[in-house]
Amino acid sequence: MKTTLLPLIFAFLLLGLQFHSMSQNQPSKFGKIDLTELESKLCPIDSNAHAYYIFDVGNTSFEYDQTMDKGFQLVFNRHLRIKILDKQAFDWGNFSIPIYQSNFDKEEVTSLKAFTYNLEEGKITKIKLEKSDILTEETSDNWRTLKFAMPGLKEGSVLEIEYDIRSDYLFNLQEWYFQRKIPILYSDYTVKIPEYFNYNRSSTGYYPIQSETGCNFRKLTLTHRQQAEGLTVKEEKYTYDVDFTENIFHYSASNIPAFPEEKFMKTAENYLSKIEFELQSTQFPNQIQKYYTASWEEIDNKLNESANFGLELKRANHLDDDTKLLKDRNLGDEPLMNAALRLIHKKISWNGQYNKYTSATLGRAYKTGEGNSADVNLNLVMLLRSLGFTSHPLILSTQAHGIIHPAHPSITRFNYVIAMVAHNGKTYLLDATDPNSSANLVPIRCLNDKGRVIGDLPDKWINLMDYKSYVSKSQCMITLDSTLSVNGKIRKYLSDYSAYFYKSKLKESAEPEESIKELEEESTSYTINNLQISTSDSIVNQMELSYDISSIDGLNNAADMVYFSPALDPFFNENPFKLEKREFPVEFNYPYQVQRMYAFVLPENYEISELPQPLMIKLPEGAGSFRYDTKKIGNMISISSMIDINKSLFLPDEYELLKTFVQIIVDKEKEMIVLKSRN
């Protein structure tokens, strides 16, 4: 006799011990708009805000769908209200709701209502969002996005939206953001989880969140189906009740300031105050416990056994001809890696989709000539192996997707894969999706702390940072004649990430030379003529620019005195660090080596009255330095400036020193040369 426990009818009956929320300032019901919300002219907690959340409230619970025989499903409800203060906040009237879908699981928006409220001649008017205004966009193989723009938006509007999502995807329970780029007066999230589900909970951010826990005692009714096997199959059903605990987690925060975005931050995603959940294990009545994200080793095994990852790497026959072609070139090790990267890039065009899993077989992507990041780079791994290199996939999270937390095993935190080579004691990273990349010069989106190798290596965590620098060197020869007319020649030598940056601009533009000219003129104090760009199709990132200049902005002639700044091509036009205090790190994508050498030939009818003084400053522990030298040789002035920033991450307690360091550079490069007429 065989007995099968079916995940059937669950009838939930509340028995007692109600959970009492500590939250106050509960939002009003949908549609119940207070006149004061529309009359408001300023955000109560930030007079500079252009918009703010009046409230943002969410709830997630588990329901059982017996009609579709799906078992447990997640039901998420969100109700929010936003005040628009001026036109600069109109983008907050555009909304996106991401929806997951796969072969087995899916999500769907089961309810959506939205209104724009305005104050017209002292009366509240409302405009409804119509179904025809909602668009669905296929953003990737597994994601759709519902997009809509709120109707009737104007200064002073209040936007109200409420929607429900029903999801089969129990692995990732809905996360919740308590902080955004505009202030939030009140944010509240409640999650109710049956005892059969064990979720890892993790929070990030610097703004404190209040939390409390509680429980409800509930009863569910299970239905067993029992089959007796023999000459005939007889099915019997019976039910019985099981008591269970529903664990409740409540989080709230009030008067949350807008997140202060500043330059040199990879993504606010890493620092916004939020709570996340990921399914660790389940254990249902009369069943053994099942683990999902118990360890990194299990994640490694899951990927190795995946038909769209590890198993695909065992099929490499389609690369035999390319392998022979590359071997016949008799290249050195690193040039051979770069040649393999270039070949895969030419054979398979990246379709712009990030993924750690292949979209089909690697052979199919090779044959069709198009694929996602996994299709491209897992083909590269196979080709490198065929060439004799020890190569493995390296999974990572791109910058916009946030950093990985090694203490919290999670396969969903990874959204991308590149190739890694371990050779002669060195590590090489390669990404064939980008024509401007090369060995250890991967696209900037990949420069995000650490990645994990899926392969037989003792150290699974690989640093993604500081393999290459941004190197820029300029030589400027400027001649001033007796009438102060300018004749100058500038040469700029770029390598590694500076060349990568400029080459990317060339690829993006229909008029490459014009785009580089505009780029140079934006950051300098002169007009460019006769621009020449020296580059090649070589995968090694080096580039040279040369051009003439015939004027200098800011050259002032007052009576018998002439003033001008010699820093014609400053690295920092202004200090990018504006905050008094920064609560999150400064994240440079790479180290910087910036050198500027200026030579000014002066007219005989002028003499030097003032020169900037030499300066040398250093950051502690070799983190950076700035050297500024001036020399007078006959009627020529020589000035050199060297900026080195040697590490990519500065912690919050280093911010003030870094800000001061940059301000000294900015101030120094604004100092003037003063000439005096001899007449």
C-alpha positions as CSV (number, residue, x, y, z in Angstrom):
1,M,0.0,0.0,0.0
2,K,1.4,3.4,-0.9
3,T,0.4,6.6,0.9
4,T,0.9,10.0,-0.8
5,L,0.7,13.3,1.1
6,L,-0.7,15.9,-1.2
7,P,-0.2,19.6,-0.6
8,L,-3.9,20.0,-0.7
9,I,-6.6,22.0,1.1
10,F,-5.3,24.4,3.8
11,A,-8.0,26.0,5.8
12,F,-6.7,28.8,8.0
13,L,-8.5,29.5,11.2
14,L,-7.3,32.1,13.6
15,L,-7.2,30.7,17.2
16,G,-5.8,33.5,19.2
17,L,-2.8,35.6,20.2
18,Q,-3.3,38.3,17.7
19,F,-0.2,40.2,16.7
20,H,-0.4,43.9,17.7
21,S,1.6,46.2,15.6
22,M,3.5,49.0,17.3
23,S,3.1,51.2,14.3
24,Q,1.4,54.5,14.6
25,N,0.7,57.0,11.8
26,Q,-1.3,54.3,10.0
27,P,-2.1,55.4,6.4
28,S,-5.7,56.2,5.4
29,K,-7.7,53.9,3.3
30,F,-7.3,54.0,-0.5
31,G,-9.0,57.0,-2.0
32,K,-9.4,58.9,1.3
33,I,-7.3,61.9,0.5
34,D,-6.8,64.6,3.1
35,L,-7.1,68.2,1.8
36,T,-3.9,69.1,3.7
37,E,-1.9,66.6,1.5
38,L,-2.9,68.5,-1.6
39,E,-2.4,71.9,0.0
40,S,1.2,71.0,1.2
41,K,3.9,73.2,-0.4
42,L,6.9,71.8,1.4
43,C,8.1,68.4,2.6
44,P,7.8,68.4,6.4
45,I,11.2,66.9,6.9
46,D,13.2,68.4,4.0
47,S,12.5,71.9,2.6
48,N,14.7,71.2,-0.4
49,A,12.8,68.1,-1.5
50,H,10.9,68.1,-4.9
51,A,8.7,65.2,-3.9
52,Y,8.1,62.9,-1.0
53,Y,6.3,59.7,0.1
54,I,3.4,60.4,2.4
55,F,3.5,56.7,3.1
56,D,4.6,53.4,1.7
57,V,3.1,50.3,3.2
58,G,3.5,46.6,2.2
59,N,2.3,43.2,3.4
60,T,3.4,39.7,2.4
61,S,1.5,36.6,3.4
62,F,1.2,33.0,2.3
63,E,-2.0,31.6,0.8
64,Y,-2.9,28.2,-0.5
65,D,-4.3,27.9,-4.0
66,Q,-6.4,24.7,-4.0
67,T,-8.2,25.4,-7.2
68,M,-5.1,25.4,-9.3
69,D,-3.3,22.8,-7.2
70,K,-0.3,25.1,-6.9
71,G,0.2,24.7,-3.1
72,F,1.5,27.7,-1.2
73,Q,1.8,31.1,-3.0
74,L,3.1,34.4,-1.9
75,V,0.6,37.3,-1.9
76,F,2.2,40.8,-1.8
77,N,0.2,44.0,-1.4
78,R,1.7,47.5,-1.7
79,H,-0.1,50.8,-1.0
80,L,1.7,54.1,-1.5
81,R,1.1,57.8,-1.8
82,I,3.5,60.4,-3.2
83,K,3.3,64.1,-3.1
84,I,4.7,66.0,-6.2
85,L,5.9,69.4,-5.2
86,D,7.4,70.7,-8.5
87,K,8.2,69.8,-12.1
88,Q,11.7,68.5,-11.2
89,A,9.9,65.5,-9.6
90,F,7.7,64.6,-12.5
91,D,9.8,61.4,-13.1
92,W,8.3,60.1,-9.9
93,G,5.1,59.7,-11.9
94,N,6.6,56.9,-13.9
95,F,6.3,53.5,-12.3
96,S,7.7,50.0,-13.0
97,I,6.6,46.7,-11.5
98,P,9.0,43.8,-12.3
99,I,7.3,40.4,-12.6
100,Y,9.2,37.1,-12.6
101,Q,8.4,34.2,-14.9
102,S,10.1,30.8,-15.6
103,N,9.1,27.4,-17.0
104,F,7.7,26.3,-13.7
105,D,6.9,29.4,-11.6
106,K,5.4,32.7,-12.4
107,E,4.2,36.0,-10.8
108,E,1.2,38.0,-11.9
109,V,-0.3,41.3,-10.9
110,T,-3.8,40.4,-9.8
111,S,-4.9,43.9,-8.9
112,L,-3.8,47.4,-9.7
113,K,-5.5,50.7,-9.1
114,A,-4.0,54.2,-9.3
115,F,-5.3,57.7,-9.2
116,T,-3.8,61.2,-9.6
117,Y,-5.4,63.8,-7.2
118,N,-5.3,67.5,-7.9
119,L,-6.7,70.6,-6.2
120,E,-8.9,72.6,-8.6
121,E,-10.5,75.8,-7.3
122,G,-10.5,74.4,-3.8
123,K,-12.0,71.0,-4.7
124,I,-10.3,67.6,-5.0
125,T,-10.3,66.1,-8.5
126,K,-9.1,62.7,-9.4
127,I,-7.9,61.0,-12.6
128,K,-7.9,57.2,-12.9
129,L,-5.1,55.2,-14.5
130,E,-6.7,53.2,-17.3
131,K,-5.8,49.7,-18.3
132,S,-4.9,50.9,-21.8
133,D,-2.2,53.1,-20.2
134,I,-0.3,50.1,-18.7
135,L,2.4,48.5,-20.9
136,T,4.2,45.2,-20.5
137,E,7.8,45.0,-21.5
138,E,9.8,41.8,-21.9
139,T,13.1,42.8,-20.1
140,S,14.8,39.4,-20.1
141,D,14.1,35.7,-20.4
142,N,12.7,35.6,-16.9
143,W,11.5,39.1,-16.3
144,R,8.6,41.2,-17.5
145,T,8.0,44.8,-16.4
146,L,4.7,46.5,-16.1
147,K,5.2,50.2,-16.9
148,F,2.8,53.2,-16.6
149,A,2.9,56.9,-16.3
150,M,0.4,58.6,-13.9
151,P,-2.2,60.7,-15.8
152,G,-2.9,64.4,-15.1
153,L,0.4,65.0,-13.3
154,K,1.1,68.6,-12.3
155,E,2.8,70.5,-9.5
156,G,1.0,69.8,-6.3
157,S,-0.4,66.4,-7.4
158,V,-0.8,63.5,-5.0
159,L,-0.3,60.1,-6.5
160,E,-1.9,57.0,-5.0
161,I,-1.2,53.4,-6.2
162,E,-2.1,50.0,-4.8
163,Y,-1.4,46.7,-6.3
164,D,-1.2,43.0,-5.5
165,I,1.2,40.4,-6.8
166,R,0.5,36.6,-6.5
167,S,3.7,34.6,-6.9
168,D,4.6,30.9,-7.2
169,Y,8.2,31.9,-6.6
170,L,8.7,31.2,-2.9
171,F,12.5,31.3,-3.1
172,N,12.7,35.1,-2.9
173,L,10.1,36.7,-0.7
174,Q,9.5,40.4,-1.6
175,E,12.2,42.7,-0.3
176,W,11.3,46.1,1.1
177,Y,13.0,49.5,0.8
178,F,12.7,51.9,3.7
179,Q,14.8,54.6,2.0
180,R,14.7,56.0,-1.5
181,K,16.0,59.1,-3.3
182,I,13.2,61.3,-2.0
183,P,12.1,61.5,1.7
184,I,9.6,59.1,3.2
185,L,7.3,60.2,6.0
186,Y,6.3,56.7,7.0
187,S,7.2,53.2,5.7
188,D,5.9,49.9,7.0
189,Y,6.3,46.3,6.0
190,T,4.6,43.2,7.6
191,V,5.5,39.6,6.6
192,K,3.6,36.6,7.8
193,I,5.4,33.2,7.4
194,P,4.1,29.8,8.3
195,E,6.5,27.8,10.5
196,Y,7.1,25.4,7.6
197,F,9.3,28.0,5.8
198,N,12.6,29.2,7.1
199,Y,13.9,32.4,5.5
200,N,17.3,34.1,5.9
201,R,16.6,37.8,6.7
202,S,19.2,40.4,6.0
203,S,19.1,44.2,6.3
204,T,21.4,46.8,4.8
205,G,21.7,50.6,5.1
206,Y,22.5,53.2,7.6
207,Y,19.1,54.5,8.6
208,P,17.7,52.6,11.6
209,I,14.6,50.4,11.2
210,Q,12.3,49.4,14.0
211,S,11.4,45.8,14.1
212,E,9.2,43.5,16.2
213,T,8.1,39.9,16.0
214,G,5.0,38.0,17.0
215,C,2.9,35.1,16.0
216,N,-0.6,33.8,15.4
217,F,-1.7,30.2,16.2
218,R,-3.6,28.8,13.2
219,K,-5.1,25.5,12.1
220,L,-4.8,23.9,8.7
221,T,-6.7,21.0,7.2
222,L,-4.6,18.5,5.2
223,T,-6.1,16.0,2.8
224,H,-4.4,12.6,2.3
225,R,-4.9,10.5,-0.8
226,Q,-4.3,6.9,-0.1
227,Q,-3.9,4.3,-2.9
228,A,-4.1,0.6,-2.5
229,E,-2.0,-1.2,-5.2
230,G,-3.0,-4.5,-6.6
231,L,-5.3,-5.8,-9.3
232,T,-7.3,-2.7,-9.0
233,V,-6.4,0.7,-7.7
234,K,-8.6,2.0,-5.0
235,E,-8.3,5.6,-3.9
236,E,-9.4,6.8,-0.5
237,K,-9.3,10.4,0.9
238,Y,-9.4,11.6,4.4
239,T,-8.6,14.8,6.2
240,Y,-7.2,15.9,9.5
241,D,-6.3,19.1,11.2
242,V,-2.8,20.3,12.1
243,D,-2.0,23.3,14.3
244,F,0.8,25.5,13.1
245,T,2.4,28.8,14.0
246,E,2.4,31.8,11.7
247,N,5.5,33.9,12.5
248,I,5.0,37.6,12.0
249,F,7.8,40.1,11.3
250,H,7.0,43.8,11.4
251,Y,9.3,46.6,10.3
252,S,8.7,50.3,10.3
253,A,10.5,53.6,10.0
254,S,9.4,57.3,10.1
255,N,10.7,60.5,8.7
256,I,13.4,58.8,6.6
257,P,15.6,61.3,4.7
258,A,16.3,61.1,1.0
259,F,19.3,59.0,0.2
260,P,22.1,61.4,-0.6
261,E,23.6,60.2,-3.8
262,E,27.1,61.5,-4.6
263,K,29.7,60.8,-7.2
264,F,31.9,57.7,-7.0
265,M,29.2,55.4,-5.7
266,K,28.6,52.3,-7.8
267,T,25.0,51.9,-6.8
268,A,22.7,53.2,-4.1
269,E,21.4,49.6,-3.9
270,N,24.3,48.7,-1.6
271,Y,23.5,51.4,1.0
272,L,19.8,52.0,0.9
273,S,18.0,50.9,4.1
274,K,16.1,47.7,3.1
275,I,15.2,44.2,4.3
276,E,15.6,41.1,2.2
277,F,14.5,37.5,2.5
278,E,15.7,34.3,0.9
279,L,14.4,30.8,1.4
280,Q,16.8,28.7,3.4
281,S,14.7,25.5,4.0
282,T,11.2,24.0,4.3
283,Q,9.8,21.3,6.4
284,F,6.2,20.3,6.0
285,P,4.3,17.8,8.2
286,N,5.4,14.2,7.8
287,Q,8.2,15.3,5.4
288,I,11.9,15.6,5.7
289,Q,13.6,19.0,5.8
290,K,14.6,20.4,2.4
291,Y,17.5,22.9,2.1
292,Y,17.8,25.6,-0.6
293,T,20.7,27.9,0.3
294,A,22.5,26.1,3.1
295,S,26.0,26.6,1.9
296,W,28.2,28.0,-0.9
297,E,29.3,24.4,-1.7
298,E,25.7,23.5,-2.5
299,I,25.4,26.5,-4.7
300,D,28.5,25.4,-6.5
301,N,27.1,21.9,-7.0
302,K,23.8,23.2,-8.2
303,L,25.5,25.3,-10.9
304,N,27.9,22.5,-11.9
305,E,24.9,20.2,-12.4
306,S,22.7,22.7,-14.2
307,A,21.9,22.0,-17.8
308,N,22.3,25.7,-18.5
309,F,25.6,26.1,-16.8
310,G,28.1,23.3,-15.8
311,L,26.8,20.6,-18.0
312,E,27.0,22.9,-21.1
313,L,30.8,23.2,-20.5
314,K,31.2,19.5,-21.3
315,R,30.2,20.1,-25.0
316,A,33.0,21.8,-26.9
317,N,33.1,20.1,-30.3
318,H,31.8,23.3,-32.1
319,L,35.1,25.1,-31.2
320,D,37.5,22.5,-32.7
321,D,38.2,24.6,-35.8
322,D,38.7,27.8,-33.9
323,T,41.1,26.1,-31.5
324,K,43.3,24.9,-34.3
325,L,43.2,28.3,-35.9
326,L,44.4,30.0,-32.8
327,K,47.1,27.4,-31.9
328,D,48.6,27.8,-35.4
329,R,49.3,31.5,-34.7
330,N,51.9,30.5,-32.1
331,L,51.1,33.4,-29.8
332,G,52.3,34.0,-26.3
333,D,50.1,33.3,-23.3
334,E,48.4,36.6,-22.7
335,P,48.1,37.5,-26.4
336,L,46.6,34.1,-27.0
337,M,44.0,34.8,-24.3
338,N,43.2,38.1,-25.9
339,A,42.9,36.5,-29.3
340,A,40.5,33.9,-27.9
341,L,38.4,36.8,-26.4
342,R,38.4,38.7,-29.7
343,L,37.4,35.6,-31.7
344,I,34.4,34.8,-29.4
345,H,33.3,38.5,-29.5
346,K,33.3,38.4,-33.3
347,K,31.5,35.0,-33.5
348,I,28.8,35.7,-30.9
349,S,27.2,39.2,-30.6
350,W,26.0,40.0,-27.0
351,N,22.3,40.8,-27.0
352,G,22.6,43.0,-23.9
353,Q,21.1,40.6,-21.5
354,Y,22.8,39.8,-18.2
355,N,22.5,36.2,-17.0
356,K,24.6,33.5,-15.3
357,Y,22.6,30.8,-17.2
358,T,22.7,30.1,-20.9
359,S,19.6,30.8,-23.0
360,A,20.0,27.6,-25.0
361,T,23.0,25.4,-25.8
362,L,26.4,27.0,-26.3
363,G,26.6,25.5,-29.7
364,R,23.4,27.1,-30.7
365,A,24.5,30.5,-29.6
366,Y,27.7,30.0,-31.5
367,K,25.8,29.0,-34.6
368,T,23.2,31.8,-34.5
369,G,25.8,34.4,-33.6
370,E,23.9,35.9,-30.7
371,G,23.4,35.3,-27.0
372,N,23.3,36.6,-23.4
373,S,26.4,37.1,-21.3
374,A,26.5,33.4,-20.3
375,D,26.2,32.3,-23.9
376,V,29.2,34.5,-24.8
377,N,31.5,33.9,-21.8
378,L,30.9,30.2,-21.2
379,N,31.9,29.7,-24.9
380,L,35.0,31.7,-24.0
381,V,35.7,29.4,-21.0
382,M,35.5,26.4,-23.3
383,L,37.7,27.9,-25.9
384,L,40.4,28.8,-23.3
385,R,40.3,25.3,-22.0
386,S,40.7,23.9,-25.5
387,L,43.8,26.1,-25.9
388,G,45.3,24.5,-22.8
389,F,44.5,27.1,-20.1
390,T,43.1,26.3,-16.7
391,S,39.8,28.3,-17.1
392,H,36.7,28.4,-15.0
393,P,33.4,30.4,-15.0
394,L,33.4,33.3,-12.5
395,I,30.0,34.4,-11.4
396,L,29.5,37.9,-10.1
397,S,26.9,40.6,-9.5
398,T,27.2,43.6,-11.7
399,Q,27.5,47.1,-10.1
400,A,23.9,48.1,-10.5
401,H,22.8,44.7,-9.0
402,G,24.7,45.3,-5.7
403,I,27.5,43.6,-4.0
404,I,27.8,40.0,-2.8
405,H,27.8,39.2,0.9
406,P,30.0,36.0,1.4
407,A,28.4,35.5,4.8
408,H,25.0,35.0,3.3
409,P,24.9,32.2,0.6
410,S,22.6,33.3,-2.2
411,I,22.5,32.2,-5.8
412,T,20.1,35.0,-6.8
413,R,22.6,37.7,-5.9
414,F,24.6,36.7,-9.0
415,N,23.4,37.9,-12.4
416,Y,26.5,37.6,-14.6
417,V,29.4,35.3,-15.5
418,I,32.8,36.0,-17.0
419,A,35.8,33.8,-17.8
420,M,38.7,33.3,-15.3
421,V,42.1,31.9,-16.1
422,A,44.7,30.7,-13.5
423,H,48.1,30.6,-15.2
424,N,51.6,30.7,-13.9
425,G,50.5,31.9,-10.5
426,K,48.5,34.8,-11.9
427,T,44.8,35.4,-12.2
428,Y,43.2,36.7,-15.5
429,L,39.7,37.9,-15.9
430,L,38.1,38.1,-19.4
431,D,34.7,39.2,-20.8
432,A,34.0,38.8,-24.5
433,T,30.8,40.8,-24.5
434,D,32.7,44.1,-24.9
435,P,35.0,44.8,-27.9
436,N,37.1,47.2,-25.9
437,S,37.9,44.7,-23.1
438,S,41.0,42.6,-22.8
439,A,42.7,40.3,-20.3
440,N,42.2,41.8,-16.8
441,L,40.5,44.8,-18.3
442,V,36.8,43.8,-18.0
443,P,33.8,46.1,-18.5
444,I,33.2,48.6,-15.7
445,R,29.9,46.9,-14.8
446,C,32.0,43.9,-13.6
447,L,34.2,45.9,-11.2
448,N,32.2,45.0,-8.1
449,D,34.2,43.7,-5.2
450,K,34.4,39.9,-5.5
451,G,33.2,37.1,-7.7
452,R,33.0,33.4,-7.1
453,V,34.8,30.8,-9.2
454,I,32.8,27.7,-10.1
455,G,35.6,25.2,-10.4
456,D,38.3,23.2,-8.6
457,L,40.3,26.0,-7.0
458,P,41.3,26.3,-3.3
459,D,40.3,30.0,-3.2
460,K,36.8,30.4,-4.6
461,W,36.5,34.2,-4.0
462,I,38.3,36.3,-6.5
463,N,38.9,40.0,-6.2
464,L,37.5,41.9,-9.2
465,M,39.2,45.2,-8.5
466,D,42.5,46.9,-9.2
467,Y,43.9,44.8,-12.0
468,K,44.2,47.8,-14.3
469,S,44.3,51.6,-13.7
470,Y,43.1,54.7,-15.4
471,V,46.3,56.1,-17.0
472,S,46.3,59.4,-18.7
473,K,49.4,61.5,-19.6
474,S,49.3,64.9,-21.4
475,Q,52.1,67.0,-22.9
476,C,51.2,70.6,-23.7
477,M,53.4,73.1,-25.6
478,I,51.9,76.6,-25.6
479,T,53.4,79.7,-27.2
480,L,52.2,83.2,-26.5
481,D,53.3,86.0,-28.9
482,S,53.6,89.7,-28.2
483,T,49.9,90.2,-28.8
484,L,49.1,87.3,-26.4
485,S,47.8,85.2,-29.3
486,V,48.0,81.5,-28.5
487,N,49.5,78.8,-30.5
488,G,49.6,75.4,-28.9
489,K,50.0,71.6,-29.4
490,I,48.7,69.0,-27.1
491,R,49.4,65.3,-27.1
492,K,47.5,62.9,-24.8
493,Y,48.5,59.3,-24.2
494,L,45.8,57.0,-22.9
495,S,46.1,53.4,-21.7
496,D,44.1,50.8,-19.8
497,Y,40.8,52.3,-18.5
498,S,41.3,55.8,-19.9
499,A,41.8,54.3,-23.4
500,Y,38.8,52.0,-22.7
501,F,36.7,55.0,-21.9
502,Y,37.6,56.9,-25.0
503,K,37.3,53.9,-27.3
504,S,33.8,53.2,-26.0
505,K,32.9,56.8,-26.9
506,L,34.2,56.3,-30.4
507,K,32.1,53.1,-30.8
508,E,29.0,54.8,-29.6
509,S,29.1,57.8,-31.9
510,A,28.1,58.1,-35.5
511,E,30.8,60.9,-35.8
512,P,33.7,59.6,-33.6
513,E,36.0,62.5,-34.0
514,E,33.3,65.0,-33.2
515,S,32.4,63.1,-30.1
516,I,36.0,63.1,-28.8
517,K,36.3,66.8,-29.6
518,E,33.2,67.6,-27.6
519,L,34.4,65.4,-24.8
520,E,37.8,67.2,-24.6
521,E,36.3,70.6,-24.8
522,E,33.9,69.9,-22.0
523,S,36.7,69.2,-19.5
524,T,39.3,71.7,-20.7
525,S,39.7,75.5,-21.1
526,Y,40.4,75.7,-24.8
527,T,39.0,75.2,-28.3
528,I,40.3,72.2,-30.3
529,N,41.5,72.2,-33.9
530,N,43.0,69.5,-36.1
531,L,42.2,66.6,-33.9
532,Q,44.0,63.4,-34.7
533,I,43.2,60.0,-33.1
534,S,45.7,57.3,-33.2
535,T,44.3,53.8,-32.4
536,S,44.0,50.4,-33.9
537,D,41.8,47.3,-33.8
538,S,44.3,45.8,-31.3
539,I,42.7,44.5,-28.2
540,V,45.4,46.1,-26.1
541,N,43.9,49.4,-24.8
542,Q,46.2,52.2,-25.9
543,M,45.3,55.4,-27.6
544,E,46.8,58.7,-28.5
545,L,45.1,62.1,-29.2
546,S,46.8,65.1,-30.6
547,Y,45.3,68.5,-31.5
548,D,46.1,72.2,-31.8
549,I,44.7,75.0,-29.7
550,S,44.5,78.7,-30.6
551,S,42.9,80.2,-27.5
552,I,42.8,79.8,-23.8
553,D,39.6,80.5,-21.8
554,G,40.3,82.7,-18.8
555,L,43.3,84.5,-20.2
556,N,42.8,88.0,-18.8
557,N,44.7,91.1,-19.8
558,A,44.2,94.0,-17.3
559,A,46.3,97.1,-17.9
560,D,49.9,95.9,-18.0
561,M,49.2,92.6,-16.3
562,V,48.2,89.2,-17.7
563,Y,46.6,86.4,-15.7
564,F,45.9,82.8,-16.7
565,S,45.7,79.3,-15.1
566,P,48.3,76.9,-16.5
567,A,46.1,73.9,-15.7
568,L,44.6,73.7,-19.2
569,D,43.4,70.1,-18.7
570,P,42.6,69.6,-15.0
571,F,41.6,66.2,-13.8
572,F,39.2,67.7,-11.3
573,N,37.3,70.8,-12.6
574,E,35.6,70.9,-9.2
575,N,35.5,68.9,-6.0
576,P,33.0,66.1,-6.6
577,F,32.6,65.5,-2.9
578,K,29.9,67.9,-1.6
579,L,28.6,66.2,1.5
580,E,29.8,67.4,5.0
581,K,29.6,63.8,6.1
582,R,29.4,60.7,4.0
583,E,28.0,57.6,5.6
584,F,28.9,55.2,2.8
585,P,32.3,54.5,1.1
586,V,33.8,56.3,-1.8
587,E,34.1,53.7,-4.6
588,F,36.5,54.4,-7.4
589,N,36.2,51.9,-10.2
590,Y,40.0,51.7,-10.5
591,P,43.2,53.4,-9.4
592,Y,44.2,56.6,-11.2
593,Q,47.5,57.8,-12.6
594,V,47.1,61.2,-14.2
595,Q,50.1,63.2,-15.4
596,R,50.0,66.7,-17.0
597,M,53.1,68.5,-18.3
598,Y,52.8,72.0,-19.6
599,A,55.4,74.2,-21.2
600,F,54.6,77.9,-21.8
601,V,56.9,80.0,-24.1
602,L,56.4,83.6,-23.1
603,P,56.7,86.7,-25.3
604,E,59.8,88.9,-24.9
605,N,57.7,91.9,-23.9
606,Y,56.4,90.2,-20.8
607,E,58.1,89.1,-17.6
608,I,57.0,86.7,-14.9
609,S,55.4,88.4,-11.9
610,E,54.0,85.4,-10.0
611,L,54.2,81.6,-10.3
612,P,52.3,79.0,-8.4
613,Q,54.5,77.4,-5.7
614,P,55.5,73.7,-5.8
615,L,53.5,71.4,-3.6
616,M,53.7,67.8,-2.5
617,I,51.0,66.0,-0.5
618,K,50.3,62.4,0.4
619,L,47.4,60.4,1.8
620,P,48.2,58.0,4.6
621,E,49.4,54.4,3.8
622,G,50.2,55.2,0.2
623,A,46.6,55.7,-0.7
624,G,47.3,58.7,-3.0
625,S,49.6,61.6,-3.7
626,F,49.7,64.9,-5.6
627,R,52.8,66.5,-6.8
628,Y,52.9,70.0,-8.4
629,D,56.2,71.5,-9.7
630,T,57.0,74.7,-11.4
631,K,60.3,75.8,-13.2
632,K,61.4,78.9,-15.0
633,I,63.9,78.4,-17.8
634,G,64.7,81.6,-19.6
635,N,61.4,82.7,-21.2
636,M,59.8,79.4,-20.7
637,I,57.7,78.1,-17.8
638,S,57.5,74.4,-17.1
639,I,54.7,73.0,-14.9
640,S,54.1,69.4,-14.1
641,S,51.2,67.9,-12.2
642,M,50.9,64.2,-11.0
643,I,47.9,62.7,-9.3
644,D,48.0,59.1,-8.1
645,I,45.0,57.5,-6.4
646,N,46.2,54.0,-5.5
647,K,43.2,52.3,-4.0
648,S,39.6,52.0,-5.1
649,L,37.7,52.0,-1.8
650,F,37.8,54.8,0.9
651,L,35.8,54.1,4.0
652,P,33.5,56.7,5.5
653,D,36.0,57.6,8.2
654,E,38.5,58.4,5.4
655,Y,36.1,60.7,3.6
656,E,37.0,64.0,5.2
657,L,40.7,63.4,4.4
658,L,40.0,62.4,0.8
659,K,37.7,65.4,0.3
660,T,40.4,67.8,1.6
661,F,43.0,66.1,-0.6
662,V,40.9,66.6,-3.7
663,Q,40.1,70.2,-2.7
664,I,43.8,71.0,-2.4
665,I,44.2,69.7,-6.0
666,V,41.3,71.8,-7.3
667,D,42.6,74.9,-5.5
668,K,46.2,74.4,-6.7
669,E,45.2,73.9,-10.3
670,K,43.2,77.1,-10.2
671,E,46.2,79.2,-9.2
672,M,47.3,81.8,-11.8
673,I,50.5,82.6,-13.6
674,V,50.8,86.4,-13.6
675,L,52.8,88.2,-16.3
676,K,53.8,91.9,-16.3
677,S,54.4,94.0,-19.4
678,R,58.0,95.2,-19.8
679,N,56.8,98.3,-21.6
